[in-house]
Amino acid sequence: MFKLLVVDDEPGIRFGIGQVFAAESEEVTVLQASSGEEAVSLLRAESPDVILLDIRLGLQDGLQVFDRLREVDPRCVVIFITGHGTAETAIEAMRKGAYDYFIKPLDAGQLRDVVRQAAEVARAMRQPALFKDGTTEDSADILVGSSAAMRQVFKQIGRVAAQDDCVLILGEVGTGKELAARALYQHSLRREGPFQIMHCLGRTPQQIEGVLFGHEVGAYPGAERRRIGKLEQAAGGTLLIDEVGELPPDAQAKLLRVLEQRQFERIGSSETIASDVRIVACSNQNLEELVDAGKFRKDLYFRLRGLLIQLPPLREHPSDIPELAHYFLFRINRQLRTAVHSIDEETVERLQCYSWPGNVRELQSVIREALIRSSGPVLLPECLPQDLLRAADIEAFPETDPTVADTWDELARQVETWLKTDERGLYRKALRYFDRILVSGALKKTHGNQAIAAELLGLSRPTLRGKIRVMRRDDPEVD
């Protein structure tokens, strides 16, 4: 949900824009102002996420109003509206930091898309991306984790945030690369400047260059108006290039020039524009392999990875899953207004047994789905997707588990060794070893199906779960 402030002296325009977002009333709150004074007052009182500002407010100059808005909040996201075909004033406003501009009459579909994109930019700049410390505010997006792997990530972000070098963030899909980039920005010396995101996936090479560097009217088919690129919009701030491995060769060469010479030109223009922006790039691809394959420039790769942050996949730090699950429970519970306040212990165990190919993003999605299915105050295993439960059971005890090979002979040898050394507590140790052999064997035979394994062993499901809990907690080798 976000707030949109419409600043226009024409009531009909304000009403029309309100109608565009009326169908999304639960997600968008539309505020209205007819003058610069009202706009400044509402900015102070309501902190809107996006501002639609008319270039001419009666006798007032929209650029002057823009300057006053920026004095109140240097990071406010402003989109200009102009009825003048040349839009030179709007272009000047964008050079000063506006997000985009529209020429009247407004296209409703395009307006919705651009306002939503601007709201994401506002969220990236305003909503804190913090480290978990137990005192963070409810609205913060938090980098959660207490494992050694995540503590290393936090240290890396802390070390490089205040520097001005390029940063390359690598990690699989769903590991939180954008969140790490936002944390970098918000802890940097450029945190009062803009934060722009350039998404490369799903765009043609021509579109990528146009969005990144900007273009002049008629620079290529479809370039119907001048566009200020992300590099120009992010002046004085930070630009995140998402999935940088998707950059086409020409864009790679131009970006390298930006990094080396701090300047560029819009497509179709000979005017050189100075660049004052910090580049943060992220990718889920192995860029070194792309370099070896000739698909990514080696010189650009080394420029971008001046500072490198590697985000681990969730399967490599499963000890963080309980904390992440409870964090998502709290956040999503408030959004959905459900009454779930805790997660059952077995539910957490099943989550930890799953390999999470979609990483933290998949875990968030699963918790959301489970909350929608839930009917009581505790999140039970039955609320989890059935395919996840089946996969978790199988992955908990893979059929190739080497720890259960020849274990009956090993148990006999262990007992003989314990007896020779006057070891104490032999009965307890032997039972633990026995359970590991028998329970693991039953689960292998039933392909991880706990219900059938419990029936095969003649145990109740709770008893079997208790034995599995002990086995997961113990070291792989029984002492």
C-alpha positions in Angstrom: 0.0 0.0 0.0 1.3 3.5 -0.8 0.2 7.1 -0.8 -0.1 9.2 -4.0 -0.3 13.0 -3.8 -1.8 14.7 -6.9 -1.0 18.4 -7.2 -3.0 20.2 -9.9 -5.0 23.4 -10.0 -7.7 21.7 -12.2 -10.3 19.8 -10.2 -11.1 17.6 -13.2 -7.5 16.4 -13.5 -7.4 15.6 -9.8 -10.7 13.7 -10.0 -9.6 11.8 -13.2 -6.4 10.6 -11.6 -8.3 9.6 -8.5 -10.6 7.5 -10.7 -7.6 5.8 -12.3 -6.6 4.4 -8.9 -10.1 4.0 -7.5 -10.2 0.3 -8.3 -7.0 -0.1 -6.3 -8.4 1.7 -3.2 -7.1 -0.9 -0.8 -3.5 -0.5 -2.1 -3.4 3.2 -3.1 -4.4 6.2 -1.0 -4.9 9.3 -3.3 -4.3 12.7 -1.7 -5.1 16.0 -3.5 -3.7 19.5 -3.5 -4.5 22.5 -5.7 -1.5 24.6 -4.8 2.1 24.5 -3.9 1.3 25.5 -0.3 -1.2 22.6 0.1 1.3 20.2 -1.4 4.1 21.2 1.0 1.6 20.9 3.9 0.4 17.4 2.9 4.0 16.3 2.3 4.8 17.2 5.9 1.7 15.7 7.3 1.2 12.6 5.2 4.6 11.7 3.8 3.2 10.5 0.4 5.3 8.0 -1.5 4.8 9.5 -4.9 3.9 13.0 -6.0 2.2 13.9 -9.3 3.0 17.6 -9.9 1.6 19.9 -12.6 4.2 22.1 -14.2 1.8 25.1 -14.1 -0.3 25.5 -10.9 -2.2 28.6 -11.9 0.3 31.4 -11.5 2.8 29.2 -9.7 5.8 27.6 -11.3 5.9 23.9 -10.8 9.7 23.9 -10.7 9.7 26.3 -7.8 7.1 24.1 -6.0 9.4 21.1 -6.7 12.3 22.9 -5.1 10.2 23.6 -2.0 9.1 20.0 -1.8 12.7 18.9 -2.0 13.6 21.2 0.8 11.1 19.4 3.0 12.1 15.9 1.8 15.2 15.6 -0.4 14.2 12.1 -1.4 10.6 12.7 -2.3 9.7 11.0 -5.6 8.1 13.5 -8.1 6.5 12.8 -11.5 5.6 15.9 -13.5 2.5 16.5 -15.6 2.7 19.0 -18.4 0.3 20.2 -21.1 3.0 21.5 -23.3 4.2 19.3 -26.1 7.9 20.4 -25.9 8.1 19.5 -22.2 11.4 21.4 -21.9 10.5 22.5 -18.4 9.7 18.9 -17.4 13.1 17.8 -18.9 14.8 20.4 -16.7 12.9 19.1 -13.7 14.1 15.6 -14.4 17.7 16.9 -14.6 17.1 18.3 -11.1 15.9 14.9 -9.8 12.3 14.3 -10.8 11.4 10.7 -11.6 9.5 11.1 -14.9 7.0 13.2 -16.7 3.7 12.9 -18.5 2.2 15.0 -21.3 -1.5 15.6 -21.1 -3.9 13.9 -21.9 -2.7 11.2 -19.6 -2.7 7.5 -20.6 -4.3 5.7 -17.6 -2.4 2.4 -18.1 1.0 4.0 -18.5 0.2 6.3 -15.5 -0.5 3.3 -13.3 2.6 1.5 -14.4 5.0 4.5 -13.9 3.4 5.4 -10.5 3.8 1.9 -9.3 7.5 1.8 -10.4 8.0 5.2 -8.7 6.4 3.8 -5.5 8.9 0.9 -5.6 11.8 3.5 -5.9 10.3 5.4 -2.9 10.1 2.2 -0.9 13.7 1.4 -1.7 14.8 4.8 -0.5 12.5 5.2 2.5 11.8 1.8 4.0 14.8 0.7 6.1 16.8 -2.3 5.1 18.5 -3.1 8.4 20.4 -5.8 10.2 18.5 -7.8 12.8 19.3 -6.3 16.2 16.1 -6.8 18.1 15.2 -3.1 18.2 14.3 -2.4 14.5 11.0 -0.7 13.7 8.0 -2.7 12.5 8.1 -1.3 8.9 11.8 -2.2 8.3 12.9 -4.8 5.8 15.4 -6.7 7.8 18.4 -8.8 6.7 17.7 -11.7 9.0 20.2 -14.3 10.1 22.5 -15.3 13.0 24.5 -17.9 11.2 28.2 -17.5 10.5 27.4 -17.1 6.8 25.0 -14.2 7.3 27.2 -12.6 9.9 29.9 -12.5 7.2 27.5 -10.8 4.8 26.6 -8.1 7.4 30.3 -7.5 8.0 30.9 -7.1 4.3 28.1 -4.6 3.9 29.3 -2.6 6.9 32.8 -2.5 5.5 32.0 -1.3 2.0 28.8 0.8 2.5 30.7 4.1 3.3 33.1 3.7 0.4 32.2 5.0 -3.1 33.5 2.1 -5.2 31.4 -0.2 -7.4 29.9 -3.2 -5.6 29.0 -6.5 -7.1 26.5 -8.6 -5.3 26.3 -12.2 -6.3 23.8 -14.9 -5.3 21.1 -17.3 -6.5 17.6 -16.1 -7.2 15.7 -15.2 -4.0 18.7 -14.7 -1.7 18.0 -11.0 -1.1 20.4 -9.2 -3.4 18.2 -6.1 -3.8 17.7 -5.9 0.0 21.5 -6.0 0.4 21.8 -3.3 -2.2 19.3 -1.1 -0.3 21.2 -1.7 2.9 24.4 -0.5 1.2 22.6 2.6 -0.1 21.0 3.5 3.2 24.3 3.1 5.1 26.3 5.0 2.5 27.4 8.7 2.2 25.0 9.0 -0.7 21.9 8.0 1.3 20.3 11.5 0.9 20.6 11.1 -2.9 18.4 9.1 -5.2 18.3 5.3 -5.4 17.4 4.0 -8.8 17.0 0.4 -10.0 17.7 -0.7 -13.5 16.1 -4.1 -14.3 17.7 -5.8 -17.3 15.6 -9.0 -17.5 12.8 -9.0 -20.0 14.1 -6.0 -22.0 15.5 -5.9 -25.6 19.1 -4.6 -26.0 17.6 -1.3 -27.4 15.3 -0.9 -24.4 18.1 -1.6 -22.0 20.3 1.1 -23.5 17.4 3.6 -23.7 16.4 3.1 -20.1 20.0 3.1 -18.8 21.5 6.0 -20.8 18.3 7.8 -22.0 17.5 8.8 -25.5 16.4 11.7 -27.7 13.2 11.9 -29.7 13.4 9.7 -32.8 16.7 8.0 -31.7 15.2 4.7 -32.7 11.7 3.5 -33.6 9.4 4.0 -30.7 11.4 6.8 -29.1 8.5 9.3 -29.3 9.8 11.6 -26.6 13.1 12.5 -24.9 13.9 10.2 -22.0 16.2 10.8 -19.1 18.0 7.6 -18.3 18.6 5.9 -15.0 22.2 7.1 -14.9 21.1 10.7 -15.1 18.2 10.2 -12.7 20.5 8.7 -10.1 23.0 11.6 -10.2 24.4 12.1 -6.7 23.0 8.8 -5.5 23.2 5.1 -6.3 22.1 3.0 -9.3 21.4 -0.7 -8.8 21.8 -2.7 -12.1 19.8 -5.8 -11.5 21.0 -8.9 -13.4 23.9 -7.1 -14.9 24.9 -10.3 -16.8 22.0 -9.6 -19.2 23.6 -6.4 -20.5 24.1 -6.5 -24.2 27.6 -6.0 -25.6 27.1 -2.3 -26.7 25.7 -1.4 -23.3 28.6 -3.1 -21.6 31.1 -1.0 -23.5 29.2 2.2 -22.7 28.9 1.3 -19.0 32.6 0.7 -18.9 33.2 4.2 -20.3 30.9 5.6 -17.5 33.0 3.8 -14.9 36.3 4.9 -16.4 35.6 8.4 -17.6 32.5 9.4 -15.6 30.6 10.5 -18.6 28.1 9.3 -21.3 25.7 10.5 -24.0 22.0 9.8 -24.5 21.2 7.7 -27.5 20.8 10.0 -30.5 22.7 12.9 -28.8 26.2 14.2 -29.0 25.9 16.1 -25.7 28.3 14.7 -23.1 26.8 14.3 -19.6 28.9 14.0 -16.5 28.1 11.1 -14.3 28.2 11.2 -10.5 26.7 8.0 -9.4 27.7 4.9 -7.5 27.1 1.7 -9.4 25.9 -1.4 -7.5 25.4 -4.5 -9.7 23.9 -7.8 -8.9 23.6 -11.1 -10.7 22.5 -14.7 -10.2 24.7 -15.9 -13.0 28.4 -16.9 -12.7 29.9 -13.9 -14.4 33.4 -15.5 -14.6 31.9 -18.2 -16.7 30.2 -15.6 -18.9 33.6 -13.9 -19.2 35.2 -17.2 -20.3 32.5 -17.7 -22.8 33.0 -14.3 -24.3 29.5 -13.1 -23.2 30.7 -10.5 -20.7 33.6 -8.1 -20.9 36.5 -9.0 -18.6 37.5 -5.4 -18.0 33.9 -4.5 -17.1 33.7 -7.5 -14.7 36.8 -6.4 -12.8 35.6 -2.8 -12.7 32.3 -3.9 -11.2 33.7 -6.2 -8.6 35.8 -3.6 -7.0 34.0 -4.8 -3.8 32.3 -8.2 -3.9 29.5 -9.5 -1.7 28.4 -13.1 -2.0 25.0 -14.0 -0.6 24.8 -17.7 0.4 21.9 -19.9 -0.7 19.4 -20.7 2.1 20.3 -24.4 2.1 23.8 -23.5 3.3 22.6 -21.8 6.4 19.4 -23.7 7.5 19.9 -22.6 11.1 18.5 -19.2 10.1 15.2 -20.8 8.8 13.4 -20.6 12.2 14.2 -16.9 12.6 13.3 -16.1 9.0 10.0 -18.0 9.2 9.0 -16.2 12.4 10.0 -12.9 10.8 7.8 -13.5 7.8 5.0 -14.8 10.0 5.0 -11.5 11.9 5.2 -9.3 8.7 2.6 -11.2 6.7 0.3 -11.8 9.6 -0.2 -8.1 9.9 -0.8 -7.7 6.2 -3.4 -10.5 6.0 -4.8 -9.7 9.4 -4.7 -13.4 10.4 -4.7 -14.6 14.0 -1.6 -16.9 13.8 0.9 -16.0 16.5 3.4 -19.0 16.5 4.8 -21.8 14.4 4.6 -25.4 15.5 7.9 -27.1 16.3 7.3 -29.8 13.7 6.5 -27.2 11.1 9.9 -25.5 11.7 11.6 -28.9 11.4 9.9 -29.7 8.1 11.0 -26.2 6.8 14.6 -26.9 7.8 14.6 -30.3 6.0 13.6 -28.7 2.6 16.4 -27.6 0.2 14.8 -24.2 -0.8 15.8 -23.9 -4.5 14.0 -20.5 -4.5 15.8 -19.5 -1.3 14.5 -16.8 1.1 11.9 -15.5 -1.5 10.4 -19.0 -1.7 10.3 -19.3 2.1 8.4 -16.0 2.3 5.9 -17.3 -0.3 5.4 -20.6 1.5 4.8 -18.8 4.8 2.2 -16.5 3.1 0.5 -19.5 1.5 0.5 -21.4 4.8 -1.0 -18.4 6.7 -3.9 -18.2 4.1 -4.6 -21.9 4.7 -4.3 -21.7 8.5 -7.4 -21.7 10.7 -6.0 -21.5 14.2 -3.4 -19.6 16.3 -0.5 -22.0 15.5 0.9 -22.7 12.1 0.8 -26.5 11.7 2.6 -28.7 9.2 -0.7 -29.4 7.4 -0.8 -25.8 6.3 2.4 -26.2 4.3 2.2 -27.1 0.6 2.1 -30.9 0.2 4.9 -31.1 -2.4 7.1 -29.3 0.1 6.3 -31.8 2.8 7.0 -34.7 0.6 10.3 -33.2 -0.6 11.3 -32.3 2.9 10.8 -35.9 4.1 12.8 -37.3 1.3 15.6 -34.8 1.6 15.9 -35.3 5.3 17.0 -38.9 4.7 18.3 -39.3 1.1 18.5 -42.8 -0.2 22.3 -42.5 -0.7 22.9 -41.5 2.9 26.4 -42.9 3.7 25.9 -42.8 7.5 23.7 -45.9 7.4 25.8 -48.1 5.2 27.0 -51.3 7.0 25.8 -49.9 10.3 24.8 -53.2 11.9 28.3 -54.4 11.8 29.5 -51.0 13.0 27.1 -51.2 15.9 28.6 -54.6 16.9 32.2 -53.2 16.7 31.2 -50.1 18.7 29.7 -52.2 21.5 32.9 -54.3 21.7 35.0 -51.2 21.8 32.9 -49.6 24.5 33.0 -52.8 26.6 36.8 -53.1 26.3 37.3 -49.4 27.5 34.8 -49.7 30.4 32.7 -47.0 28.7 29.7 -45.9 30.8 26.1 -45.3 29.6 26.3 -48.1 27.0 22.6 -48.9 26.9 21.7 -45.3 26.0 24.4 -45.0 23.4 23.5 -48.4 21.8 19.8 -47.4 21.7 20.6 -44.2 19.9 22.7 -46.1 17.4 20.0 -48.7 17.0 17.4 -46.0 16.4 19.6 -44.4 13.8 20.0 -47.6 11.9 16.4 -48.8 12.1 14.6 -45.5 11.6 16.8 -44.4 8.8 16.3 -47.7 7.1 12.6 -47.5 7.4 12.5 -44.0 6.0 14.7 -45.1 3.1 12.4 -48.0 2.4 9.3 -45.7 2.4 11.0 -42.9 0.4 10.7 -40.5 3.3 7.0 -41.1 4.0 6.8 -40.8 7.8 3.2 -42.1 8.1 4.1 -45.4 6.3 7.5 -45.6 8.2 5.7 -45.2 11.5 3.3 -48.1 10.6 6.2 -50.3 9.5 8.1 -49.7 12.8 4.9 -50.0 14.9 5.4 -46.5 16.3 3.0 -43.6 16.6 3.7 -40.6 14.4 4.7 -38.4 17.5 7.1 -41.0 18.7 8.7 -41.3 15.3 9.0 -37.5 15.0 10.7 -37.4 18.4 13.3 -40.0 17.3 13.9 -38.0 14.1 14.4 -34.8 16.1 17.1 -36.5 18.2 18.8 -37.9 15.1 18.9 -34.5 13.4 20.2 -32.9 16.5 23.0 -35.4 17.1 26.3 -35.5 15.2 26.3 -37.7 12.1 28.6 -40.1 14.0 27.2 -41.7 17.1 29.8 -41.5 19.9 
